[in-house]
Amino acid sequence: MKEEIYTDIICKSFCRYFKEGKEEMHCGGYQFLVGNFTIAELRRLADLPDRPEEIKSLLPPGDENLFRLVCDPCDFRIDGCDFRENRSGPPCGGIFS
C-alpha cells in the first residue's frame, strides 16, 4: 500500500497515469524514490521549475543497474514495459517523464 504523503508528492506530481484508488500498486520508480529519498528531498524535486520534459533521453539504454533497481521490482512490468523493451513509452508509466 502506498503512503499518502509519498503518493501526493511522487504520483500526483510526476505520473501522467496516476488514478485515485490504485494505491495498492507501485511502479518501480515509486519504490526507488521512496527507498532512496526523504520526503523533503522529494518535495524539492517536485518543486523544481525546470524539470526535464522528457527524461528518457537522459537514461542510458540497456542500463542493467537501472533495470535491477527500478524495473525489476515494478508491479506493472508483468504487462510489459514499452520503455524497457523499445523505449517507445515513458519510464515508469510517466513518473520520470
Salt bridges, closest charged atoms under 4 A:
ASP8 OD1 - LYS12 NZ 3.03
GLU20 OE2 - LYS12 NZ 3.26
GLU54 OE2 - LYS56 NZ 3.79
ASP72 OD1 - ARG77 NH1 3.22
ASP72 OD1 - ARG84 NH1 2.97
ASP75 OD2 - HIS26 ND1 3.68
